[in-house]
Structure formats: structure tokens, C-alpha cells
Amino acid sequence: MSSIVRKATAQATVAMSHSIKTRRSSSPIMSDLPSRPLKRARTLKSEPSVDELVKEEESQVTLVAKEVSTLVIESQASTIVATDEHEDAVKVERSKSSTMGNESKPKTTVPRKKKGAAEPSPDDFPPRASREWKVGAHISAAGGIEQAIPNAAKIGAEAFALFLKSQRQWNSKPLSKESIENFKLRMDTFGYDLKHVLPHGSYLVNLGNPDKEKREKSYECFLDDLQRCEQVGIGLYNFHPGSTVGGCTVEESIKNIADSLNRAHKATSSVVTVVENMAGAGNIIGGTFEQLAKIIDGVEDKKRVGVCLDTCHLFAAGYDIRTKEAYEETSQY
């Protein structure tokens, strides 16, 4: 760019110098200016000297040089922009060509083969203690009830509890044939006894509800769990007895619970329904031994009913079990 400016400036200078030499008395640029009004003619100054004319011509040359420089810069800038736009257009065209080529040759995706999970083995878990009083925990059955068995073995549990379905939904998918078979197989493989497995009932069930429609909904959910127990061969089922919900007396609620148990026992063949003691807050049934006894009194088949002592609930309800002596005294009820 600098060479173009210098060339243009040199040409302008030569032209101006030639004009000055040939016409010392006037300037070609000044002659192009409009004539001044006549009324101001008497105020005009004297004729400018040659040095002043030369100086004025040099200033005009400088302006011309600046204009030339600006034009050159703008020309180069537009060239750069045009070049960039051309390159972008070429990129877009190449991209289109690449896309069209991909469309003409569709990709064939090969599905990945699912790696089958290895069947858990008792050798992969710590050994379990063998004693008369079994110690265990409530175990997760996420992914299928058969998953509860290796989960129990992982912590060395000698017995375990689990949910046979979602404890917070009224309706659940039935147990699959595969899940039932795997549960039975793993129970045998890991050496667990079915009498040391205690499923826990749904938190939604309230067999003591005075509302007949709501109680029937609870009963259907309750019965579904008992049937699941029989499908896998489990003989025990633990549940919360229920609540008056402030709509009836304790005696009426207890009768509703006992009647529901009798009905469920007739609809199934072998499962023992295990009533859990509660903390006894508010309208909850089962907070005292007396209430548990009344429920059992109302059950027709006494072989099909039992009691689960929740030690946390027991202590919260006011029963002292903090020492061996206190526990033995409490168990005399």
C-alpha cells in the first residue's frame, strides 16, 4: 500500500510543479473556485506572492495524497472481505458436498452386544455366621426381588427383609416368571432359608380405615402382597395394622383389621400375617400390647397370625428395653 501512495503523491507533485512554472500568477485549483461578490471587491487583499501560492499548492497535494491513501486502504479492505466471503462460500460448498456424499452412503450402525452380568456366587461374598438367633437387615430389591439375596450376602446378613413391590404405589407390575425362578435359585445357591425372609407391606395399606371404599383399596393391595409371597414360597408377611384416621373408635378400627385378615386368609393358603407393633402416635393402631392382642383375638385361624416386635417402636411407645432386666420384664406382658 505504501508504494502506491508514494507513486500517487509523486505524480501529483510533478503535475503541480509544472503548473506553477507555467502559470506563476494563478493556481488551477483557485481558478475553479466561484468568483467573489463584486461588493466585496474593494476589500480584497493584494495579489498573493509566489511563495504563498507554492505553499497552498503543497497543501492541496497533501490532501490529494490522503485521499489516494484512503481509497487504497478501502480497496484492500474490500478485497480482503471478498476473499473471506469466497473462502466461506467454498467451505459451505464443500460441506454440502460432504453431506450429499454421506446421504448417498448411509451409515450402517452395528448394535452393541449386551454383556451378560455374571451370576453372583457365594464365593464372592464374606462367610456368614451360623447361630440360632439370626441377624439381618431390610435389603434393597432394586432390579428384581432376586437382587435382594446377593445384597444380603454382601453385608453378611443371616436373615433379611425386603419389599416385594413398590411400597408407595397402589398398583405394581406382577412378578415375572424369570424373577421368581432366579429368586428361588439364588436362595438355594446362597443357603438362605425361606423362614428367615420377612417381606414388609406397603406403607399405603390401612386395613383399619372406617371408609369402606378406601379400606377395600387397601385390602386389594394387601392381598396382592400375600399372593406374591406364595408365588416365591415365602411363609411370613409383615405389615402395619392401620389407623382410625379420626373417623371411628379404636375398637371399630381393630375389628376392621381382624375382618380383613380373616378374609385374606381365606383367599390364600399358607402365608402367616405378622402384625407389627407401632409407636402409637395419634390415631395409629398397635401401639400397645393390648391392642395387638385384640387384633389376634379377632382372627379366626390363629396359626396364620403373628407379631413382629419393632424395638424402636416399642421404646417410643413407652416400653423400657434398655437393659436385660427391663427387657425381660417388658416381655412378661
C-alpha positions in Angstrom: 0.0 0.0 0.0 2.9 2.4 0.9 4.4 2.1 -2.6 1.0 3.0 -4.3 0.7 6.1 -2.0 4.3 7.2 -2.8 3.7 6.8 -6.5 0.4 8.8 -6.4 2.0 11.5 -4.3 5.0 11.8 -6.7 2.7 12.1 -9.7 0.6 14.8 -8.1 3.7 16.7 -7.1 5.1 16.7 -10.6 1.8 17.9 -12.0 1.6 20.8 -9.5 5.2 21.9 -10.1 4.7 22.0 -13.8 1.6 24.2 -13.4 3.4 26.6 -11.1 6.2 27.0 -13.5 3.9 27.7 -16.5 1.4 29.9 -14.6 3.1 31.7 -11.8 0.3 34.3 -11.4 -2.6 31.9 -10.7 -3.5 28.5 -9.4 -5.5 25.9 -11.4 -7.4 24.9 -8.3 -8.1 28.5 -7.3 -9.4 29.3 -10.8 -12.0 26.6 -10.3 -13.4 28.5 -7.3 -16.5 30.6 -7.9 -15.9 34.4 -8.2 -16.5 36.5 -5.2 -19.2 39.1 -5.0 -18.4 42.5 -6.6 -19.5 44.4 -3.5 -16.5 42.8 -1.6 -14.0 43.5 -4.4 -12.7 46.6 -2.7 -11.8 44.6 0.4 -9.7 42.1 -1.5 -6.1 41.9 -0.4 -3.2 42.3 -2.7 -2.1 39.6 -5.1 -0.5 36.6 -3.2 3.2 36.0 -3.7 4.7 33.1 -5.5 5.9 31.5 -2.2 2.3 31.6 -0.8 1.0 30.0 -4.0 3.6 27.2 -3.7 2.6 26.6 -0.1 -1.0 26.5 -0.9 -0.3 24.1 -3.8 1.7 21.8 -1.5 -1.2 21.7 1.0 -3.5 20.7 -1.9 -1.1 17.9 -2.8 -1.2 16.6 0.7 -5.0 16.4 0.7 -4.8 14.6 -2.6 -2.3 12.1 -1.2 -4.5 11.5 1.8 -7.5 10.8 -0.4 -5.5 8.4 -2.5 -4.3 6.6 0.6 -7.8 6.3 1.9 -9.0 4.9 -1.4 -6.2 2.3 -1.5 -7.0 1.2 2.1 -10.7 0.8 1.3 -9.9 -1.1 -1.8 -7.6 -3.5 0.0 -10.2 -4.0 2.8 -13.0 -4.8 0.3 -10.6 -7.2 -1.4 -10.0 -9.0 1.9 -13.7 -9.1 2.7 -14.4 -10.5 -0.7 -11.7 -13.1 -0.3 -13.1 -14.2 3.1 -16.6 -14.4 1.6 -15.2 -16.5 -1.2 -13.4 -18.9 1.2 -16.6 -19.2 3.3 -18.6 -20.0 0.2 -16.0 -22.6 -0.7 -16.3 -24.1 2.8 -20.1 -24.2 2.6 -20.0 -25.8 -0.8 -17.5 -28.5 0.5 -19.8 -29.1 3.5 -22.8 -29.6 1.2 -20.8 -32.0 -1.0 -19.7 -33.9 2.1 -23.3 -34.1 3.4 -24.6 -35.2 0.0 -21.9 -37.9 -0.1 -22.9 -39.1 3.4 -26.5 -39.2 2.3 -25.7 -41.3 -0.7 -23.8 -43.7 1.5 -25.9 -44.2 4.7 -24.0 -45.3 7.8 -24.6 -48.8 9.0 -24.7 -48.9 12.8 -23.8 -52.2 14.3 -25.8 -52.7 17.6 -23.6 -53.4 20.6 -23.9 -56.7 22.2 -25.1 -56.5 25.8 -22.6 -58.2 28.1 -24.5 -60.5 30.3 -23.8 -59.9 34.0 -22.1 -62.8 35.7 -24.2 -64.8 38.1 -23.2 -64.0 41.7 -21.5 -66.7 43.6 -21.3 -67.2 47.4 -17.5 -67.4 47.0 -17.5 -63.7 46.1 -19.0 -62.7 49.5 -17.9 -62.9 53.1 -18.8 -66.0 55.1 -22.0 -65.8 57.2 -22.3 -66.7 60.9 -24.4 -69.7 61.8 -26.5 -69.2 65.0 -29.9 -69.8 66.4 -30.8 -66.1 66.5 -30.5 -64.7 63.0 -29.2 -61.1 62.5 -30.0 -59.2 59.3 -31.5 -56.0 57.8 -34.0 -54.7 55.3 -32.3 -55.2 52.0 -32.8 -53.4 48.7 -34.6 -55.4 45.9 -34.0 -52.8 43.2 -33.8 -54.5 39.8 -35.9 -57.5 41.0 -36.5 -59.4 44.2 -33.7 -61.8 43.3 -31.2 -59.0 43.8 -32.0 -58.9 47.5 -30.2 -62.2 48.0 -26.7 -61.1 46.9 -27.3 -57.8 48.6 -28.0 -59.6 51.8 -24.9 -61.8 51.4 -22.8 -58.7 50.8 -23.3 -57.5 54.4 -23.2 -61.0 55.9 -26.9 -61.0 56.8 -28.2 -64.3 58.2 -31.8 -63.1 57.5 -33.3 -60.2 55.6 -36.5 -58.2 54.9 -37.5 -56.8 51.6 -40.3 -55.2 49.6 -41.9 -57.5 47.0 -43.1 -54.4 45.1 -43.1 -50.6 45.4 -44.1 -49.7 48.9 -45.5 -46.4 47.8 -47.7 -47.4 44.9 -51.1 -49.0 44.8 -50.6 -50.9 41.7 -47.4 -52.7 40.6 -46.3 -55.0 37.8 -46.7 -58.7 38.6 -43.6 -60.7 39.4 -42.1 -62.1 36.2 -41.5 -65.8 35.8 -37.8 -65.2 35.4 -37.6 -63.1 38.6 -39.4 -65.8 40.6 -37.2 -68.6 39.3 -34.0 -66.6 39.9 -35.1 -65.8 43.5 -35.7 -69.5 44.3 -32.4 -70.5 42.6 -30.3 -67.9 44.5 -32.0 -68.7 47.8 -30.8 -72.3 47.3 -27.4 -71.3 46.0 -26.6 -68.9 48.9 -28.1 -71.3 51.5 -30.8 -69.0 52.8 -33.9 -70.4 54.4 -37.3 -69.0 53.4 -38.4 -68.9 57.0 -35.7 -66.3 57.6 -37.1 -63.9 55.0 -39.7 -61.4 56.1 -41.3 -59.2 53.4 -42.6 -55.8 54.5 -46.0 -54.5 53.5 -46.9 -51.3 51.7 -47.0 -48.1 53.7 -50.2 -47.1 51.9 -52.3 -50.0 53.4 -54.7 -49.2 56.2 -56.9 -52.1 57.0 -58.4 -50.2 59.9 -59.8 -47.4 57.8 -63.5 -46.7 58.5 -64.1 -45.7 54.9 -65.3 -48.9 53.2 -64.1 -47.9 49.7 -60.6 -46.9 50.9 -60.4 -50.0 53.1 -61.2 -52.2 50.1 -58.4 -50.5 48.1 -56.0 -51.3 51.0 -57.2 -54.9 51.1 -56.6 -55.5 47.4 -53.0 -54.1 47.8 -52.6 -56.3 50.9 -53.9 -59.4 49.3 -51.6 -58.9 46.2 -48.6 -59.0 48.5 -49.7 -62.2 50.2 -50.1 -63.8 46.7 -46.6 -62.7 45.8 -45.3 -64.4 48.9 -46.9 -67.6 47.9 -45.5 -67.3 44.4 -41.9 -67.4 45.7 -42.6 -69.7 48.6 -42.2 -67.2 51.5 -44.3 -68.1 54.6 -44.2 -64.8 56.5 -45.5 -61.3 55.8 -45.1 -58.2 58.0 -47.5 -55.2 57.9 -48.6 -52.1 59.8 -52.1 -52.7 61.2 -53.7 -49.4 60.4 -55.3 -46.3 61.8 -58.7 -44.9 62.8 -57.9 -41.7 60.8 -60.0 -40.0 63.4 -63.2 -41.4 61.8 -64.1 -44.2 64.2 -63.2 -45.7 67.6 -60.2 -47.8 68.3 -62.4 -50.9 68.8 -64.1 -50.4 65.4 -60.7 -50.0 63.7 -59.4 -53.1 65.3 -62.4 -55.1 64.1 -61.9 -53.9 60.6 -58.3 -55.1 60.7 -59.2 -58.5 62.0 -62.0 -58.9 59.5 -59.6 -58.1 56.7 -57.1 -60.7 57.9 -59.8 -63.4 58.0 -60.8 -62.5 54.5 -57.2 -62.6 53.2 -56.5 -65.9 54.9 -59.4 -67.5 53.1 -58.2 -66.1 49.8 -54.7 -67.5 50.3 -53.4 -70.9 51.6 -50.4 -70.6 53.9 -48.8 -67.1 54.5 -48.7 -66.1 58.1 -49.6 -62.4 58.5 -47.3 -60.8 61.0 -48.7 -57.7 62.8 -46.0 -55.1 63.6 -46.2 -53.1 66.8 -46.3 -49.3 66.3 -45.2 -46.2 68.2 -48.8 -45.4 69.0 -48.8 -41.8 67.9 -52.1 -40.1 67.0 -54.8 -42.5 65.6 -52.3 -45.3 64.9 -53.4 -48.8 66.0 -50.9 -51.2 67.5 -49.0 -49.0 70.0 -49.8 -51.2 73.0 -49.7 -55.0 73.6 -53.4 -54.8 74.5 -54.3 -53.6 71.0 -52.2 -56.3 69.3 -53.9 -58.9 71.5 -57.4 -57.7 70.5 -56.4 -57.9 66.8 -55.3 -61.5 67.3 -58.4 -62.3 69.2 -60.5 -61.4 66.2 -58.5 -63.6 63.8 -60.2 -67.0 63.2 -57.1 -69.0 62.2 -54.5 -68.3 64.9 -51.9 -70.2 63.0 -52.0 -67.6 60.3 -51.2 -64.6 62.5 -48.1 -63.5 64.5 -46.4 -60.4 65.9 -43.3 -58.5 64.8 -41.7 -56.5 67.6 -40.1 -53.3 66.3 -37.7 -52.3 69.1 -37.7 -48.7 68.1 -41.5 -48.5 68.0 -41.6 -50.4 71.3 -39.4 -48.0 73.1 -41.1 -45.0 71.6 -44.4 -46.3 72.8 -43.2 -46.3 76.4 -41.8 -49.8 76.9 -38.4 -50.0 78.7 -36.0 -52.3 76.9 -32.7 -50.5 77.8 -31.3 -53.3 79.9 -31.6 -57.1 80.0 -33.7 -56.9 83.2 -36.0 -54.3 81.7 -36.4 -56.2 78.5 -37.4 -59.4 80.4 -39.9 -57.5 82.5 -41.4 -56.0 79.4 -41.6 -59.3 77.6 -43.8 -60.7 80.5 -46.9 -58.8 79.2 
